[in-house]
Amino acid sequence: MAFAHSALTTRDLYTGGVKPARKEGFFRHLLRTMQAARLRQAEREIGLYLARSGGKFTDEGEREIERRFLSNQRW
């Protein structure tokens, strides 16, 4: 036979207000902006590469994209 837990716990009794969300700091905002810009740039370059190679996503194209974007030469 199953028994339900009927006793209230202290967290069930908490009636305080919700903590306000912390404002994002300057450097976190800067980092997120730089990451988003880099992602957009990479997506543009991949799109251009695919357009130049005939628009098909082949195994050879995938390997070339990985070679270009996963290498550490740009950083």
C-alpha positions in Angstrom: 0.0 0.0 0.0 1.3 3.5 -0.9 1.3 6.4 1.5 1.2 10.0 0.5 3.5 12.5 2.3 1.0 14.7 4.1 3.3 16.7 6.4 4.3 20.2 5.3 7.9 20.9 5.0 9.5 24.3 5.8 9.9 25.1 2.1 6.2 24.7 1.6 5.5 27.3 4.3 7.8 30.0 2.8 5.8 33.0 1.7 8.6 35.5 1.1 8.9 37.5 -2.1 10.7 36.4 -5.2 14.3 37.5 -5.4 14.8 40.1 -8.1 16.9 38.9 -11.0 20.5 40.0 -10.9 21.4 42.5 -13.6 23.9 41.2 -16.1 27.4 42.7 -15.5 29.3 44.6 -18.1 31.9 41.9 -18.9 29.3 39.1 -19.1 27.3 41.3 -21.5 30.5 42.0 -23.5 31.4 38.3 -23.7 27.9 37.3 -24.8 27.9 40.0 -27.5 31.3 38.8 -28.8 30.2 35.2 -28.8 27.1 36.1 -30.7 29.0 38.1 -33.3 31.5 35.3 -33.8 28.7 32.8 -34.3 27.0 35.0 -36.9 30.4 35.4 -38.7 31.0 31.7 -38.8 27.5 31.0 -40.1 28.0 33.6 -42.8 31.3 32.0 -43.9 29.8 28.5 -43.9 26.9 29.8 -46.0 29.3 31.4 -48.5 31.4 28.3 -48.6 28.3 26.1 -49.3 27.1 28.6 -52.0 30.5 28.5 -53.7 30.7 24.7 -53.6 27.3 24.2 -55.3 25.0 24.4 -52.3 25.3 20.7 -51.4 26.4 19.6 -47.9 28.6 16.6 -48.7 31.0 14.7 -46.6 33.9 16.5 -48.3 32.2 19.9 -47.5 31.7 18.9 -43.9 35.3 18.0 -43.5 36.5 21.2 -45.1 34.2 23.3 -42.8 35.5 21.4 -39.7 39.1 22.0 -40.9 38.5 25.7 -41.3 36.5 26.4 -38.2 37.8 23.9 -35.7 41.5 24.7 -36.2 43.2 27.1 -33.8 44.8 29.3 -36.5 42.3 32.1 -36.1 42.6 32.5 -32.4 
